[in-house]
Amino acid sequence: MLKKNEKHRATHEKYARARRAQKCRVQRLVCVPKCPPATWFKTPTFDKYDGHGDLIAHLKRYCNQLRGVGGGYNVDIMPDRNTLSNMRKNPNESFREYAIKWREQAAWVKPPLEEQELVYIFIKAQDPDNFHHLTGAMGRLFHTIIKIGEMVENGLKTGRIVRQAAIKSTTHAIQGGSGS
């Protein structure tokens, strides 16, 4: 019985030492000991690849988000003109939010983009609805393009502007119905 108690005590002490060592390692990771995690911290959300655009550019952005880069890029994965032309607007963001995010990424491109090239690549990156209405603004300044884009976005939401997909399907139905 004595041997059993000694064995039990030895196992208990070994377990207690392991827990103390683990606690010390965890405490070294915490900036302020005995402080609960921040209540304002939220788990980051990542953009999902929707099948459109450049898969490689999406994967680069995803890897940067995993590394904790935030909204910017690491110096080893700098955006280029091709990456910018493949950046698409998320369905849950406004045109202004998208344009600002796009412009922030464009600032990292080397050599720097001139205003006209910046506008050209931005318009080229748009979905068919915005592209159709923004091509007429070619040659304008970027901040003007944002204002026009917001007007187009508002027109699409209110129904004042018809979506390109609706025009295409109507045209297809008319052509199919006439036997052509």
Secondary structure, DSSP 4 states (H G I P E B T S, - for coil): -HHHHHHHHHHHHHHHHHHHHHHHHHHHH-SSTT-PPPTT------PPP-S-S-HHHHHHHHHHHHHT-TTS--TTS---HHHHHT----TTS-HHHHHHHHHHHHTT-SSPPPHHHHHHHHHHTS-HHHHHHHGGGTTS-HHHHHHHHHHHHHHHHHTSS--HHHHHHHHHHHHHHTT-
